[in-house]
Amino acid sequence: MKLELQTERLFLRPLSLDDLDLTIEMFTDPDVTRYVRQVDSSENITNNLPRYIRRCGGGCIGVWCVMDKHSHEKLGTAVLVPVPVKSDEIDWERIEGPDIPTGDIEIGYILKKSAWGKGYATEAAERLLRFAFEDTPLREVAATIDDDNDNSRKVLKKIGFRETGKQLAYGKENCPFFRISHEQWLSHRAAG
């Protein structure tokens, strides 16, 4: 399975230990982490990066580094990972072995500030969703956002996700939840 993905402007490849600079830049910035996690220290990020690069399901579950295809600048990350339910953090221990973890698999994305407002989140998420439905056995993909994150809500709806109400995720009772099935994705693509 080819895990390196391309769009017109972007190149997505599995996150690696060489991406410590990007992860520190993003996860120490309170504006970037506002809707997704607490700001972290460079030391914690360095210690946890080996967990963040874990993959399973033949490599199709994990984190991708999103890069500018022409300049090779690292812009952010995009993920296909198990949705945590009672915990406020992804259970990285579930991302191991040849199988796809049970439960909902979510798509997500985080971009550094200099990459905001350029359509990169939509482009990266759309490509990763295509990968999920064309190259993996996934029949449905989920997403969840902070209730105040209107930009992510717009991205998800633009690529065909449907808001399905609120449910327990990331240890919070009322997280806005989104889903798209393989059939819905095909219809959305056909409608263009």
PyMOL commands that set and color helices and strands:
alter all, ss='L'
color gray80, all
select helices_A, chain A and resi 17-27+30-33+42-52+92-94+113-115+120-135+150-158+182-191
alter helices_A, ss='H'
color red, helices_A
select strands_A, chain A and resi 5-6+10-14+62-68+74-82+105-111+140-144+162-169+172-181
alter strands_A, ss='S'
color yellow, strands_A
deselect
rebuild
show_as cartoon
